[in-house]
Structures are given as structure tokens and as C-alpha cells.
Amino acid sequence: MLTDRLQDLVDRISRHVAASAILEDRDFHLVAFASQSGGLDRVRQASILERRSTPEVRAWFEGFGIARSDRPVRIPADAGLGTLARVCLPARWNGVTYGYVWLLDEHGDMPEDLVNEVMHEASRAGAMLAQQARVREHAEHRLQNLLSPERPVAESAAEEISALGLLDRDQPVVAIVLETVHAADWRAAPLNMWRLPGDVLLASESDHISLLAPDTRDVPGLAARVRDLYAERLPAGARDGVLVGIGAPRDDLADARASWREARLAVRVSREVPALRPVATWNELGIYRLLACGPQRELRDAVIDPAVRRLLREPDGTLLATARAYLDHAGGVQPTAAELSIHRQTLYHRLAKIERLTGLDLADGRDRLRLHLGISLAPLIAGRQ
């Protein structure tokens, strides 16, 4: 495996210079590390434990021109950042920097000839990282084609993905979609692909990230990890707004779009139903799966009838909130009153007003179903009243 080869390379560098060494990709994601001797500063420790560098540290290092240099770059210690002196070996291939080999140089006296001796190993790392980058770019393009609504395009992509050995054509797969609660919060934060299994395909779009994984994986666990990898690049206050949806498995790779559509719908529902966050699964959406059954206008006309519409138009929303709580608790008076923090008699009074407003009988199971379905789906149906 490529990661094993890169680990062997970093081990060799570390032994040769008798110093701690790590390899990061160009997004400062940890790829491999080896420790021989010397100190361990706060930044190095965080890079190993969290497998990434902070934006502040990244900006500090990039300020020394490491992204453009084709030679080793010596970086002095900085007490404020908690960094020891180190040497950066840009991992380049064909004039492009794909990563960095970092050598801790605690006393700033690592011999120049020793640094130059391992520079060719950094170039080898650059070649391997470049190869991996090309593989991921090709995989991303093919995943985008696989999710195309045009069946011939999806069929062709499925054959290409199978021929490349990325996923088997007849291997059950599951789609995962990552979005944010508010579109304005979306940020193009690169995921640390080194922390994902090699058989997971990923494609980044303008407002979401799509992934495809074998169904043999722990898909909920993978979805949670993907969410963490994206959220860790965001400010602390924005992390709770990261949502993930999981579709149902499909046996044929060419049918992946159906799972992807379910995953996107699961995210859409979780925006309006916080109880489903942060990871919403298609198989657990219940009645919300009706949203995938046809044109929204027809669904709206079917479930939001005049009785439901009158309740939705109630000015202050008190009766709507009461009806929702009452129906969610299956008509249980005590838990409904407790959730709303009101007296039982107040609840009875509101229920009577709901019946008068809607013309429905809340003692009739069919009327309760009619009302519950309508007010549950209303926030998710475009053009709702």
C-alpha cells in the first residue's frame, strides 16, 4: 500500500538524520511520522495526535516560502507558537509541491550535507503523493459521472471504476452526503483523505461533499468520521451545523445515484427535524421518505388539505406547536402537557380550539393521522401555506 511505502520512506529519513521526521500533504494533513531522537514541540505533538496542523501554524510555515521552494527551508523556533527549529524538505514532483517532510532540528545545527542527502527522498515522496493525487482526481471525476442522472454516463463510470479496481461492479455500495445547516456556512475545507479507507470515493461540489463506500464498511461510523474530518477545519461555533445523510445500499455500482438521492434527502429532512442530526439515515426517516415519491407540488396538495392549512396559518403558532406535541406523544395528555410546560386543563382547552379550527376530531385515528402527516411534512414541502 502507498501509505506503507511512505511510512518506510519517512522511517529511512528519520534514521539517516537521527531526528524526528513527519510527512504531511500539501493541505498539512499528517501522512506518516517517525521519531528517532531530539525534542518534541507542541506543534509536532498536535500534528501527530490530531493528524493536522492549525491554520495559524500553516500560515507561519508558508510565510517562509515552503510551497514554492525546491530546496530545503530552515525555519527558526518560535516560542509563541510553541515550535522548535526545523527543516522543511518540500516534497515536489514536476515543479509542483505535493507535501512536506519536516525534520525537527532542536538546536538549529543539522549539517547541510546531511539535509541535502535526504532531499532526494523527499522528492520520492513528492512523486508518490503526486501519483495518489492523480488517482483521487480521476476517482472524483468518475464518481461525479457515476452520480449523473444520465444512465449511460453512470454505466460507463461504473465500468471504469471497476476496471481501475476502486470498487467492484457487483459490490453493494452506500452513498454518504455531507452538507451544512445553512448554505452560507459551507466552506471548501479539504478532508484528510489519509484518515479514510482507500476504497471510499469522494467528490467535492459547490455546496456539499459526496462519498461512496462499500456496504461492508461500518457506514454509520464512517459517516461520523467524515463529519468530524470536515468539522475539525471549521471554527468551533460552526461545527454543530455540519450534517450528514446516509442512503440505502445498492447492489449495482451503476445504481449509486439512487442511494445518493436518499442521502441528500436525509440531510434535507435533518435541517427541519433536529432530532435526526447530526447523521440522518434514509432507512430511519419514516414518513419523511414520502418526499422522494413524486413532485413536491402533488405531494403538498395531497397532504396539506384545507384542514391542515388552517392550522398552519394560525398567527402565533401556539396551536400548531400544541398539535405537533400532542400527536408526537400519540395523544398522551400528561407527556404533552409536560413538554409544553402547561396545565392539563390548558391543554384540553387548546385541543378543543384545534378541533374547531380544523374541523377534525382528534379522537378519530384517521383524523389524527391526516393532521400529523400534514404538519410533519409541511416544513419540507416547497410552496407550503
C-alpha positions, 0 to 999 in steps of 0.5 A: 500500500502507498501509505506503507511505502511512505511510512518506510520512506519517512522511517529511512529519513528519520534514521539517516538524520537521527531526528524526528521526521513527519510527512504531511500533504500539501493541505498539512494533513499528517501522512506518516511520522517517525521519531528517532531522537531530539525534542518534541514541540507542541506543534509536532505533538498536535500534528501527530495526535490530531493528524493536522496542523492549525491554520495559524501554524500553516500560515507561519510555515508558508510565510517562509516560502515552503510551497514554492521552494525546491530546496530545503527551508530552515525555519527558526523556533518560535516560542509563541507558537510553541515550535522548535527549529526545523527543516522543511524538505518540500516534497515536489514532483514536476515543479509542483509541491505535493507535501512536506517532510519536516525534520525537527532540528532542536538546536538549529545545527543539522549539517547541510550535507546531511539535509541535502542527502535526504532531499532526494527522498523527499522528492520520492515522496513528492512523486508518490503523493503526486501519483495518489493525487492523480488517482483521487482526481480521476476517482472524483471525476468518475464518481461525479459521472457515476452520480449523473442522472444520465444512465449511460454516463453512470454505466460507463463510470461504473465500468471504469471504476471497476476496471481501475479496481476502486470498487467492484461492479457487483459490490453493494455500495452506500452513498454518504452526503455531507452538507451544512445547516445553512448554505452560507456556512459551507466552506471548501475545507479539504478532508484528510483523505489519509484518515479514510479507507482507500476504497471510499470515493469522494467528490467535492461540489459547490455546496456539499461533499459526496462519498461512496463506500462499500456496504461492508464498511461500518457506514454509520461510523464512517459517516461520523468520521467524515463529519468530524474530518470536515468539522475539525477545519471549521471554527468551533461555533460552526461545527454543530451545523455540519450534517450528514445523510446516509442512503440505502445500499445498492447492489449495482455500482451503476445504481449509486445515484439512487442511494445518493438521492436518499442521502441528500434527502436525509440531510434535507429532512435533518435541517427541519427535524433536529432530532435526526442530526447530526447523521440522518439515515434514509432507512430511519426517516419514516414518513419523511421518505414520502418526499422522494415519491413524486413532485413536491407540488402533488405531494403538498396538495395531497397532504396539506388539505384545507384542514391542515392549512388552517392550522398552519396559518394560525398567527402565533403558532401556539396551536400548531406547536400544541398539535405537533406535541400532542400527536408526537406523544400519540395523544398522551395528555400528561407527556404533552402537557409536560413538554409544553410546560402547561396545565392539563386543563390548558391543554384540553382547552387548546385541543378543543380550539384545534378541533374547531379550527380544523374541523377534525376530531382528534379522537378519530385515528384517521383524523389524527393521522391526516393532521400529523402527516400534514404538519410533519411534512409541511416544513419540507414541502416547497410552496407550503401555506 
